């Protein structure tokens, strides 16, 4: 950053974890289990969900927003 008075400092990135909901689905797309995970962004939440799902179909939600629905074969 320069010493010029016109430059404004940029705020640091947010590292406050958000609460995401992971929903495990059966072969018919019906909910079979639900849990919460905490992540700093959508990418981290999706990566953690893929590990936790262990090949099972699942959905990831942030509040009322569905980030995605994944079958057991595509992730």
C-alpha positions, 0 to 999 in steps of 0.5 A: 500500500502506498502512502497516498491518502487516496488509497483505502485499506482493503478489509481482510477476508472473512474467515468466519465459518458458516453453517451448512446443512448436508442431507444424505439421500437414498436411491430414490432421492429421499432424505435419510440423514441430515447434519451440519458442517461449518466452512468458510465458503461454498467450496470448502463446504462442498469438499467436506460434504463429498468426504462425509457422504462417502459415495452416498448421494447428497445435497448441500444447503446454506440456509434456504439456498441449495448449493447442489445435489450430487449423486453417488457416482458424479462426485 
